[in-house]
Amino acid sequence: MILLFICAVFLITIMLSVPLVWAILITAVLPIFVFDLGYPLQAVYLNFIGGVEPNHFIAIPLFIFAGELMGRGGVGQRIIDFAKEALGFLPGGLGFVVVGASMLFGGISGSAIADSAAIGSVMIPNMAKQGYSKAFAGGLVAAAGTIGIIIPPSIPMLIYGFVGNVSVADLFLAGVVPGLIFGLLFMAVCYRVGKKTNCDPGGRRTSRAALWRSFVRSGPALFMPVLILGGIFGGIVTPTEAAAVAVVYGFFVTVVLYRDFTLKQMPKLIIDSFVTSAIVMVVIGATTVLGWLITLEQLPQMLAVFINSVSESPFTFLLLVNVVLLMLGLVLDPLPAILLTAPLFIPTAMTFGVDPVHLGVIMTCNVAVGLFTPPVGATLYVASRISGVGVLSIARAMAPLYVAAISALLLVTYVPAISMTMVELFR
């Protein structure tokens, strides 16, 4: 009964356009009075403050700042140039370039929105000139940009790991192959569109010398994920320390090496990163309060009992996870969706024998799909603004991409080896 009440209150407050933080807090506090649970309101305040106090959360603003550093300079253009040399000769080659560049850039920024903006501003006009419809070009940028939160370093995975006490290194490892699968299926759609419409039949393969020159120009930027992940997996740095390394390296590459930024531009970049980080941290505090209530009232155990009454199969539980997160993705951004559901799903998953690392990848893939699904999809609106095409027109043109994304999601969900093989190799 309490679980249904919490869900109903949250959905009603969201539909009434109550700001997200207040919606979460109302959802957490109201049941205390309605069901006379007897918890003091001081506990709400203490849990809110305690939720943002852990030192490892320093990694969040640091990774956000590093992503902003790399994303606002000329890194995106250099990566696009390299992807063109490597993939542009294929049928549907410009589509391949969008997906390939998004995968590479996602490994640098960890942000789907930054990925879509950086790649889309260059590639949507180029694809339109080639003969692609602007709606499809925008849709491809919106979908491919979300790979940036699946391939490490991923901010949603980072937060899931901190909130659920799950190894961030394992989560980053587990996201590599699923991110590649999403990218390959999107490329398959591009190949089909390029061949079917004959707008992009492919061309002459680039020379090895040109490919090498392009790689050298983009090499310093491409080395960033190698530096971060190598340090974490090698046990040299913790995820928080890796975030600090990312800031220093990003500053060196963007300001000193590429000279895309000047020191005069830094204050605005710092302020923008601070605002984004502050929003994330306030949401973390609010969801900590809700997680505290969920834990005390043993709602995960209630959910497990309910699912067991329907079926004892992990298949049913994972299906429920996908359905709930895809629905939440229609109205919430990835971070709130993960913060709200992780305290409920992680204990339940363990009763069904689902590895928390595997669950984290499933949840991240779900919220990635939500990012390019109307009505709230953030990358969808970025692509719409760049292309000048309406959101609904882009969504209609994306039908094959939605099919590819759901296919990839089902593979990741029901074939654990896709996520866990890399983890097992390094454990």
VEXDREN-2710 file (C-alpha; in Angstrom, 1 decimal):
% VEXDREN-2710
k/r/px/py/pz
1/MET/0.0/0.0/0.0
2/ILE/2.8/2.4/0.9
3/LEU/4.7/1.6/-2.3
4/LEU/1.6/2.3/-4.4
5/PHE/1.0/5.6/-2.5
6/ILE/4.6/6.7/-3.1
7/CYS/4.4/6.0/-6.8
8/ALA/1.1/7.8/-7.1
9/VAL/2.3/10.9/-5.2
10/PHE/5.4/11.1/-7.3
11/LEU/3.6/10.8/-10.6
12/ILE/1.0/13.3/-9.6
13/THR/3.6/15.9/-8.4
14/ILE/5.5/15.4/-11.7
15/MET/2.4/15.9/-13.8
16/LEU/1.6/19.0/-11.9
17/SER/5.0/20.4/-12.9
18/VAL/6.3/20.5/-9.4
19/PRO/10.1/21.0/-9.5
20/LEU/11.8/17.6/-9.3
21/VAL/13.6/18.1/-6.0
22/TRP/10.4/19.2/-4.3
23/ALA/8.4/16.4/-5.9
24/ILE/10.9/13.8/-4.5
25/LEU/10.8/15.4/-1.0
26/ILE/7.0/15.6/-1.0
27/THR/6.9/12.0/-2.0
28/ALA/9.2/11.1/0.9
29/VAL/7.6/13.2/3.6
30/LEU/3.9/12.8/2.9
31/PRO/3.7/9.1/3.7
32/ILE/5.1/9.8/7.2
33/PHE/2.0/11.8/8.0
34/VAL/-0.6/9.9/6.0
35/PHE/0.4/6.5/7.4
36/ASP/1.5/7.9/10.8
37/LEU/4.9/6.3/10.6
38/GLY/6.3/8.3/13.5
39/TYR/9.7/9.3/11.9
40/PRO/10.9/12.8/13.1
41/LEU/11.3/15.4/10.4
42/GLN/14.8/16.0/11.7
43/ALA/15.7/12.7/10.1
44/VAL/14.6/14.1/6.7
45/TYR/17.1/17.0/7.1
46/LEU/19.9/14.8/8.4
47/ASN/19.5/12.2/5.5
48/PHE/19.4/15.0/3.0
49/ILE/22.7/16.5/4.3
50/GLY/24.2/13.0/4.8
51/GLY/23.3/12.1/1.2
52/VAL/25.7/14.6/-0.3
53/GLU/28.5/14.5/2.3
54/PRO/30.5/11.4/1.2
55/ASN/33.9/12.4/-0.2
56/HIS/33.6/10.2/-3.3
57/PHE/30.9/12.5/-4.6
58/ILE/33.6/14.9/-5.4
59/ALA/34.1/12.9/-8.6
60/ILE/30.8/14.1/-10.0
61/PRO/31.6/17.8/-10.4
62/LEU/35.1/16.9/-11.5
63/PHE/33.9/14.6/-14.3
64/ILE/31.3/17.2/-15.3
65/PHE/34.0/19.9/-15.5
66/ALA/36.3/17.7/-17.5
67/GLY/33.6/16.8/-19.9
68/GLU/32.7/20.5/-20.4
69/LEU/36.4/21.3/-21.0
70/MET/36.7/18.7/-23.8
71/GLY/33.2/19.2/-25.2
72/ARG/33.3/22.9/-25.8
73/GLY/36.6/23.1/-27.7
74/GLY/37.5/21.7/-31.1
75/VAL/37.8/18.1/-29.8
76/GLY/34.5/17.1/-31.4
77/GLN/35.6/18.3/-34.9
78/ARG/38.9/16.4/-34.6
79/ILE/37.1/13.2/-33.7
80/ILE/34.6/13.7/-36.6
81/ASP/37.5/14.1/-39.0
82/PHE/39.1/10.9/-37.8
83/ALA/35.8/9.0/-38.0
84/LYS/35.3/10.3/-41.6
85/GLU/38.7/9.0/-42.6
86/ALA/38.0/5.6/-41.0
87/LEU/34.3/5.0/-41.8
88/GLY/33.2/7.5/-44.4
89/PHE/33.8/5.2/-47.4
90/LEU/31.1/2.7/-46.4
91/PRO/27.5/2.7/-47.7
92/GLY/25.7/5.0/-45.2
93/GLY/29.1/6.3/-44.4
94/LEU/28.0/9.7/-42.9
95/GLY/25.7/7.8/-40.6
96/PHE/28.6/5.6/-39.6
97/VAL/30.6/8.7/-38.9
98/VAL/27.9/10.1/-36.6
99/VAL/27.8/6.8/-34.6
100/GLY/31.5/6.2/-34.5
101/ALA/32.3/9.8/-33.5
102/SER/29.6/9.6/-30.8
103/MET/31.1/6.5/-29.4
104/LEU/34.6/8.1/-29.3
105/PHE/33.4/11.4/-28.0
106/GLY/31.2/9.7/-25.3
107/GLY/34.4/8.0/-24.0
108/ILE/35.7/11.5/-23.4
109/SER/32.8/13.6/-22.2
110/GLY/30.5/11.0/-20.5
111/SER/27.6/13.2/-21.4
112/ALA/24.9/12.4/-23.9
113/ILE/23.8/16.0/-24.3
114/ALA/27.4/17.3/-24.9
115/ASP/27.9/14.4/-27.4
116/SER/24.8/15.2/-29.4
117/ALA/25.5/18.9/-29.4
118/ALA/29.2/18.6/-30.5
119/ILE/28.6/16.0/-33.2
120/GLY/25.2/17.2/-34.4
121/SER/26.2/20.8/-35.0
122/VAL/28.7/19.5/-37.6
123/MET/27.1/16.3/-39.0
124/ILE/23.4/17.2/-39.4
125/PRO/24.1/19.9/-42.0
126/ASN/26.6/17.5/-43.8
127/MET/24.1/14.7/-43.8
128/ALA/21.4/17.0/-45.2
129/LYS/23.7/18.1/-48.0
130/GLN/24.4/14.4/-48.8
131/GLY/20.6/13.8/-49.3
132/TYR/19.6/12.4/-45.9
133/SER/16.4/13.8/-44.5
134/LYS/17.0/16.3/-41.7
135/ALA/14.6/14.4/-39.5
136/PHE/16.6/11.1/-39.8
137/ALA/19.9/13.0/-39.4
138/GLY/18.6/14.6/-36.2
139/GLY/17.2/11.3/-34.9
140/LEU/20.5/9.6/-35.5
141/VAL/22.4/12.3/-33.6
142/ALA/19.9/12.1/-30.8
143/ALA/20.1/8.3/-30.5
144/ALA/23.9/7.9/-31.1
145/GLY/24.6/10.6/-28.5
146/THR/23.2/8.5/-25.8
147/ILE/25.9/5.9/-26.2
148/GLY/28.0/8.4/-24.3
149/ILE/26.4/7.4/-21.0
150/ILE/26.8/3.7/-21.7
151/ILE/30.5/3.6/-22.7
152/PRO/32.8/4.7/-19.8
153/PRO/33.4/7.0/-18.2
154/SER/29.7/7.3/-17.6
155/ILE/28.2/9.8/-15.0
156/PRO/25.0/7.8/-14.5
157/MET/27.1/4.6/-13.8
158/LEU/29.3/6.6/-11.5
159/ILE/26.2/7.8/-9.5
160/TYR/24.7/4.3/-9.5
161/GLY/27.9/2.9/-8.1
162/PHE/28.1/5.4/-5.3
163/VAL/24.4/5.1/-4.4
164/GLY/24.3/1.3/-4.6
165/ASN/27.8/0.7/-3.1
166/VAL/28.7/-1.1/-6.4
167/SER/32.3/-1.1/-7.8
168/VAL/32.5/1.8/-10.3
169/ALA/35.5/0.1/-12.0
170/ASP/33.3/-3.0/-12.6
171/LEU/30.5/-0.9/-14.0
172/PHE/32.8/0.9/-16.4
173/LEU/34.1/-2.4/-17.6
174/ALA/30.6/-3.8/-18.0
175/GLY/29.5/-0.9/-20.1
176/VAL/32.1/-1.3/-22.9
177/VAL/30.5/-4.2/-24.9
178/PRO/26.8/-3.0/-24.5
179/GLY/27.9/0.4/-25.8
180/LEU/29.5/-1.3/-28.8
181/ILE/26.4/-3.3/-29.4
182/PHE/24.2/-0.2/-29.4
183/GLY/26.6/1.5/-31.8
184/LEU/26.8/-1.5/-34.2
185/LEU/23.0/-1.8/-34.4
186/PHE/22.7/1.9/-35.1
187/MET/25.3/1.5/-37.8
188/ALA/23.3/-1.4/-39.3
189/VAL/20.4/1.0/-39.6
190/CYS/22.6/3.6/-41.3
191/TYR/23.9/1.0/-43.8
192/ARG/20.3/0.1/-44.7
193/VAL/19.2/3.7/-45.1
194/GLY/22.3/4.6/-47.2
195/LYS/21.7/1.6/-49.6
196/LYS/17.9/1.9/-49.8
197/THR/17.8/5.6/-50.5
198/ASN/21.0/5.7/-52.5
199/CYS/21.8/9.0/-50.9
200/ASP/25.0/7.8/-49.5
201/PRO/26.2/4.7/-51.4
202/GLY/29.8/4.9/-50.2
203/GLY/33.0/6.0/-51.8
204/ARG/36.7/5.4/-52.1
205/ARG/38.6/4.1/-49.1
206/THR/40.9/6.7/-47.5
207/SER/44.7/6.2/-47.7
208/ARG/46.6/4.9/-44.7
209/ALA/48.6/8.1/-44.6
210/ALA/45.5/10.3/-44.3
211/LEU/44.0/8.0/-41.7
212/TRP/47.2/8.1/-39.7
213/ARG/47.4/11.9/-39.9
214/SER/43.8/12.2/-38.7
215/PHE/44.5/9.8/-35.8
216/VAL/47.5/11.8/-34.7
217/ARG/45.5/15.1/-34.7
218/SER/42.8/13.5/-32.5
219/GLY/45.1/11.2/-30.6
220/PRO/45.6/13.5/-27.5
221/ALA/41.8/13.7/-27.0
222/LEU/41.3/9.9/-27.6
223/PHE/43.9/9.2/-25.0
224/MET/41.8/10.7/-22.2
225/PRO/39.5/7.6/-21.7
226/VAL/42.6/5.4/-21.9
227/LEU/44.2/7.4/-19.1
228/ILE/41.1/7.4/-16.9
229/LEU/40.1/3.8/-17.3
230/GLY/43.7/2.5/-17.3
231/GLY/44.3/4.3/-14.0
232/ILE/41.2/2.9/-12.4
233/PHE/41.5/-0.7/-13.7
234/GLY/45.2/-0.8/-13.0
235/GLY/44.6/0.1/-9.4
236/ILE/46.7/3.3/-9.7
237/VAL/43.8/5.8/-8.9
238/THR/40.4/5.6/-7.4
239/PRO/37.4/6.9/-9.5
240/THR/37.5/10.2/-7.6
241/GLU/41.3/10.6/-8.2
242/ALA/40.7/9.6/-11.8
243/ALA/38.2/12.5/-12.1
244/ALA/40.8/14.9/-10.9
245/VAL/43.3/13.5/-13.4
246/ALA/40.7/14.0/-16.1
247/VAL/40.4/17.7/-15.2
248/VAL/44.1/18.3/-15.3
249/TYR/44.5/16.3/-18.6
250/GLY/41.5/18.0/-20.1
251/PHE/42.9/21.4/-19.3
252/PHE/46.3/20.5/-20.8
253/VAL/44.8/19.2/-24.0
254/THR/42.2/21.9/-24.5
255/VAL/44.0/25.0/-23.3
256/VAL/47.7/24.2/-23.8
257/LEU/47.9/21.7/-26.6
258/TYR/44.9/22.5/-28.9
259/ARG/44.5/26.1/-27.7
260/ASP/40.7/25.9/-28.2
261/PHE/40.1/27.8/-24.9
262/THR/41.7/30.8/-23.3
263/LEU/42.0/31.4/-19.6
264/LYS/39.5/34.3/-19.9
265/GLN/36.8/31.8/-20.9
266/MET/37.4/29.6/-17.9
267/PRO/35.3/31.4/-15.3
268/LYS/32.1/30.9/-17.4
269/LEU/32.9/27.3/-17.9
270/ILE/33.5/26.8/-14.2
271/ILE/30.2/28.5/-13.3
272/ASP/28.3/26.4/-15.8
273/SER/29.8/23.2/-14.5
274/PHE/29.1/24.3/-10.9
275/VAL/25.4/24.9/-11.7
276/THR/25.1/21.5/-13.3
277/SER/26.9/19.8/-10.4
278/ALA/24.7/21.7/-7.9
279/ILE/21.5/20.5/-9.5
280/VAL/22.8/16.9/-9.5
281/MET/23.9/17.1/-5.8
282/VAL/20.5/18.6/-4.7
283/VAL/18.7/15.7/-6.5
284/ILE/21.0/13.2/-4.8
285/GLY/20.2/14.7/-1.4
286/ALA/16.4/14.5/-2.0
287/THR/16.6/10.9/-3.3
288/THR/18.7/9.9/-0.3
289/VAL/15.7/10.9/1.8
290/LEU/13.3/8.8/-0.3
291/GLY/15.8/5.9/-0.2
292/TRP/15.9/6.1/3.6
293/LEU/12.1/5.8/3.8
294/ILE/12.1/3.0/1.2
295/THR/14.7/1.1/3.2
296/LEU/13.1/1.5/6.6
297/GLU/9.7/0.4/5.3
298/GLN/11.2/-2.6/3.7
299/LEU/9.7/-1.8/0.3
300/PRO/12.3/-3.8/-1.7
301/GLN/11.3/-6.9/0.2
302/MET/7.6/-6.1/-0.5
303/LEU/8.4/-5.8/-4.2
304/ALA/10.3/-9.1/-4.2
305/VAL/7.4/-10.8/-2.5
306/PHE/5.0/-9.3/-5.0
307/ILE/7.1/-10.4/-8.0
308/ASN/7.5/-13.9/-6.5
309/SER/3.7/-14.2/-6.2
310/VAL/3.5/-13.6/-10.0
311/SER/6.7/-15.6/-11.0
312/GLU/9.9/-16.7/-9.4
313/SER/11.8/-16.2/-12.6
314/PRO/14.5/-13.4/-12.8
315/PHE/13.1/-12.9/-16.3
316/THR/10.0/-11.4/-14.8
317/PHE/11.9/-9.1/-12.5
318/LEU/14.1/-7.8/-15.3
319/LEU/11.1/-7.3/-17.5
320/LEU/9.6/-5.2/-14.8
321/VAL/12.8/-3.2/-14.4
322/ASN/12.8/-2.4/-18.2
323/VAL/9.1/-1.4/-18.2
324/VAL/9.4/0.8/-15.2
325/LEU/12.6/2.6/-16.4
326/LEU/11.3/3.0/-20.0
327/MET/8.2/4.7/-18.6
328/LEU/10.2/6.9/-16.2
329/GLY/12.4/7.8/-19.1
330/LEU/9.4/9.5/-20.7
331/VAL/9.2/12.1/-17.9
332/LEU/12.6/12.0/-16.1
333/ASP/16.3/12.6/-17.0
334/PRO/18.7/9.7/-16.4
335/LEU/20.2/10.7/-13.1
336/PRO/16.9/11.2/-11.2
337/ALA/15.5/8.0/-12.7
338/ILE/18.5/6.0/-11.4
339/LEU/18.6/7.7/-8.1
340/LEU/14.9/7.0/-7.5
341/THR/14.9/3.4/-8.5
342/ALA/18.3/2.0/-7.5
343/PRO/17.5/1.8/-3.8
344/LEU/14.4/-0.2/-4.7
345/PHE/15.8/-2.4/-7.4
346/ILE/19.2/-3.4/-6.1
347/PRO/18.1/-5.3/-3.0
348/THR/15.3/-6.9/-5.0
349/ALA/17.7/-7.9/-7.8
350/MET/20.0/-9.7/-5.2
351/THR/17.0/-11.8/-4.1
352/PHE/16.6/-13.0/-7.7
353/GLY/20.4/-13.6/-8.1
354/VAL/20.9/-10.7/-10.5
355/ASP/24.4/-9.2/-10.2
356/PRO/24.2/-5.5/-9.2
357/VAL/26.8/-4.7/-11.9
358/HIS/24.6/-6.3/-14.5
359/LEU/21.6/-4.4/-13.1
360/GLY/23.5/-1.1/-13.3
361/VAL/24.2/-1.6/-17.0
362/ILE/20.6/-2.5/-17.7
363/MET/19.4/0.6/-15.9
364/THR/21.9/2.8/-17.7
365/CYS/20.8/1.4/-21.1
366/ASN/17.2/2.0/-20.2
367/VAL/17.7/5.7/-19.3
368/ALA/19.8/6.1/-22.4
369/VAL/16.8/5.1/-24.5
370/GLY/14.7/7.5/-22.5
371/LEU/17.0/10.4/-23.5
372/PHE/15.9/10.2/-27.1
373/THR/12.2/9.4/-26.4
374/PRO/9.6/12.1/-26.4
375/PRO/8.2/14.0/-24.6
376/VAL/11.2/14.8/-22.4
377/GLY/14.1/13.3/-24.3
378/ALA/17.0/15.8/-23.9
379/THR/19.1/14.7/-26.9
380/LEU/15.9/14.8/-29.0
381/TYR/15.5/18.4/-28.2
382/VAL/19.2/19.2/-28.9
383/ALA/18.9/17.5/-32.3
384/SER/15.6/19.4/-33.0
385/ARG/17.2/22.7/-32.2
386/ILE/20.2/22.0/-34.5
387/SER/18.2/20.6/-37.4
388/GLY/15.2/22.9/-37.2
389/VAL/12.9/19.9/-37.4
390/GLY/10.1/19.3/-34.9
391/VAL/10.5/16.7/-32.2
392/LEU/7.6/14.6/-33.4
393/SER/8.9/14.5/-37.0
394/ILE/12.3/13.4/-35.8
395/ALA/10.7/10.7/-33.5
396/ARG/8.8/9.3/-36.5
397/ALA/11.9/9.2/-38.6
398/MET/13.7/7.3/-35.8
399/ALA/11.4/4.2/-35.9
400/PRO/14.3/1.9/-37.1
401/LEU/16.6/3.4/-34.5
402/TYR/14.1/2.7/-31.7
403/VAL/13.8/-0.9/-32.9
404/ALA/17.6/-1.2/-32.9
405/ALA/17.8/0.3/-29.4
406/ILE/15.2/-2.0/-27.9
407/SER/16.9/-5.0/-29.5
408/ALA/20.2/-4.0/-28.0
409/LEU/18.5/-3.4/-24.6
410/LEU/16.9/-6.9/-24.7
411/LEU/20.3/-8.5/-25.5
412/VAL/22.0/-6.7/-22.7
413/THR/19.2/-7.6/-20.3
414/TYR/18.8/-11.3/-21.0
415/VAL/22.4/-12.2/-22.0
416/PRO/24.4/-11.3/-18.9
417/ALA/27.7/-12.4/-20.5
418/ILE/27.5/-9.3/-22.7
419/SER/28.1/-7.1/-19.7
420/MET/29.8/-9.5/-17.3
421/THR/32.5/-11.2/-19.4
422/MET/34.8/-8.2/-19.3
423/VAL/34.2/-7.9/-15.5
424/GLU/35.0/-11.5/-14.9
425/LEU/38.2/-11.3/-16.9
426/PHE/39.5/-8.4/-14.7
427/ARG/38.2/-9.5/-11.3
END
